Amino acid sequence: MTATRNKILQHVFWTIVVATVCCCIFYIWTNGSTPSPENPKIASVSTTIHVNTSLSHKEKRFPNAMIIGSAKSGTRALLEMLGSHPMIKCASKEVNYFSFHFNKGLKWYINQMPETKKNELTIERTAKYFVTSAVPKRIYDQSKNVKLILIVRNPITRTVSSYVHELISQKLNRKTHSFDNTTLHPNGTVNSESIEINYSMYDVHY
């Protein structure tokens, strides 16, 4: 009986101690931000309790890296693989800011980016950047530190893939635009002005 009573008393005692400590910590947290000369011990404790919220804050930022092309070379797959990393956040679609929407301004561009923490990376993908002559200077003028990622593919395979994509998206009519008609001139020479061929001429755009 005495042993049971002692256990109960010990339990009550430690409950009171824990509750008192918690109350003290809460008081210091909410009221002890300013050091008190009359109570230097409390002042010392209060200055060491600090919550760093700088890394948890999210906002939309200019990209750390851009996948600039080339089209039909696996840029989407590359973006998804990079985006699988927990510290990398990717824009959900091709923004085309530096190629087609540059007149909308930087604020519009950044607004297309995902929200990220300060210690996370932002990546966007626009395959047209590689083949648009005005893009390199526009990017450089905006940021000299952004990383440019270029993924290429066998140019012949890329050309065929591009042609098939144009058919599927109904930009080309199979009956009037065969592969030969699209990529070759009537005299049999290569039509370097066609998108399918031009985008595969990496040395021209590099």
C-alpha positions in Angstrom: 0.0 0.0 0.0 2.8 2.4 1.0 4.8 1.5 -2.2 1.7 2.2 -4.4 1.2 5.5 -2.6 4.8 6.5 -3.1 4.5 5.7 -6.9 1.4 7.9 -7.1 3.2 10.8 -5.3 6.2 10.5 -7.6 4.0 10.5 -10.6 2.2 13.6 -9.4 5.5 15.3 -8.5 7.0 14.7 -12.0 3.8 15.8 -13.7 4.0 19.1 -11.8 7.7 19.5 -12.7 7.1 18.9 -16.4 4.1 21.2 -16.5 6.0 23.9 -14.7 8.9 23.7 -17.1 6.6 23.8 -20.1 4.9 26.9 -18.7 8.2 28.6 -18.2 9.3 27.8 -21.8 6.1 29.0 -23.2 6.3 32.2 -21.2 9.9 32.8 -22.4 8.9 32.1 -26.0 6.1 34.6 -26.0 7.4 37.3 -23.6 11.1 36.9 -23.4 12.2 38.3 -26.7 13.7 41.4 -25.1 16.6 40.6 -22.6 15.8 41.6 -19.0 18.7 43.1 -16.9 16.8 42.1 -13.8 16.7 38.5 -14.8 19.8 37.7 -16.9 19.1 33.9 -16.9 15.8 34.3 -18.6 17.3 36.8 -21.0 20.0 34.3 -21.9 17.5 31.5 -22.6 15.1 33.7 -24.6 17.8 34.7 -27.0 18.7 31.1 -27.8 15.2 30.1 -28.7 14.9 31.0 -32.4 12.9 29.5 -35.3 14.6 29.9 -38.7 11.8 30.5 -41.2 14.0 31.7 -44.1 14.3 28.2 -45.6 10.6 27.4 -45.2 9.5 30.5 -47.1 8.3 29.8 -50.6 8.2 32.2 -53.6 8.4 32.1 -57.4 12.0 32.7 -58.6 14.0 33.0 -61.8 15.1 29.5 -62.9 18.5 28.2 -61.8 18.6 26.1 -65.0 16.8 25.8 -68.3 16.5 22.9 -70.7 16.8 24.7 -74.0 16.3 21.7 -76.5 16.5 20.1 -78.7 12.9 19.3 -79.6 11.9 15.6 -79.8 15.2 14.6 -78.1 13.8 13.6 -74.7 13.5 17.0 -73.1 10.3 16.1 -71.3 11.7 12.8 -70.0 14.8 14.7 -68.8 12.7 17.3 -67.0 10.6 14.6 -65.3 13.7 12.7 -64.1 15.2 15.9 -62.7 11.9 16.8 -61.1 11.8 13.5 -59.2 14.5 14.9 -56.9 12.8 16.5 -53.8 15.0 19.6 -54.0 14.2 20.4 -57.7 10.9 22.0 -58.8 10.0 22.3 -62.5 7.7 24.6 -64.5 4.7 22.5 -65.6 4.8 23.6 -69.2 7.0 25.1 -71.9 6.9 28.9 -71.1 8.5 30.1 -74.4 9.2 33.5 -72.7 12.6 34.1 -74.3 11.4 33.0 -77.7 7.7 34.1 -78.2 6.6 36.0 -75.1 9.5 38.2 -74.3 7.3 41.3 -74.6 5.3 40.2 -71.6 8.1 41.1 -69.2 10.1 39.4 -66.5 7.4 39.6 -63.9 5.1 37.5 -66.1 7.9 35.0 -66.7 8.7 34.5 -63.1 5.0 34.1 -62.3 5.0 31.0 -64.6 7.5 29.3 -62.3 6.7 27.0 -59.4 7.0 28.2 -55.8 10.3 27.1 -54.2 12.2 27.4 -51.0 15.5 29.3 -50.9 17.5 26.0 -50.9 15.6 24.4 -53.8 16.3 24.6 -57.5 13.9 25.9 -60.2 14.1 24.4 -63.7 12.1 25.3 -66.8 12.0 23.6 -70.2 11.4 25.3 -73.6 12.8 23.4 -76.6 12.4 26.4 -78.9 15.1 28.3 -77.1 17.9 26.3 -78.9 16.6 27.3 -82.4 15.6 30.9 -81.7 18.5 33.3 -82.5 17.5 36.0 -80.1 17.3 33.8 -77.1 21.0 33.5 -76.0 21.5 37.3 -75.6 18.1 37.7 -73.9 19.0 35.0 -71.3 22.5 36.3 -70.8 21.2 39.9 -70.3 18.8 38.6 -67.6 21.1 36.2 -65.8 24.8 35.3 -66.3 24.6 32.5 -63.7 21.7 30.4 -65.1 22.7 26.9 -66.3 21.7 25.9 -69.8 21.0 22.2 -70.5 21.0 20.9 -74.0 20.1 17.3 -74.9 20.5 16.1 -78.5 19.5 13.0 -80.4 20.7 11.3 -83.6 19.6 13.9 -86.1 18.0 11.4 -88.5 16.0 9.8 -85.7 15.0 13.2 -84.4 13.9 14.3 -87.9 11.6 11.3 -88.2 10.2 11.8 -84.7 9.5 15.4 -85.5 7.7 14.5 -88.7 5.5 11.9 -86.9 4.8 14.5 -84.1 3.6 17.0 -86.7 1.3 14.3 -88.2 -0.2 13.3 -84.9 -0.8 16.9 -83.9 -2.4 17.4 -87.3 0.0 20.2 -88.3 0.7 18.2 -91.4 -1.6 16.3 -93.7 -0.2 12.8 -94.5 -1.9 12.9 -98.0 -0.3 16.2 -99.0 2.9 16.1 -96.9 4.7 12.8 -97.2 8.1 12.5 -95.4 10.0 13.0 -98.7 7.8 16.0 -99.7 8.4 17.6 -96.3 12.2 17.1 -96.0 13.3 17.2 -99.6 13.1 19.7 -102.5 11.5 18.5 -105.8 15.0 18.1 -107.2 15.9 15.7 -104.3 18.1 18.0 -102.3 17.6 18.4 -98.5 15.1 21.1 -97.6 17.0 22.8 -94.7 14.2 25.3 -94.2 11.7 22.7 -93.1 11.3 22.4 -89.3 12.0 18.7 -89.3 15.4 19.2 -90.9 16.3 22.6 -89.6 15.9 21.6 -85.9 18.2 18.7 -86.5 21.0 20.9 -87.8 22.7 21.4 -84.4 25.8 23.1 -85.8 23.7 25.9 -87.2 22.1 26.8 -83.9 24.9 26.0 -81.5 
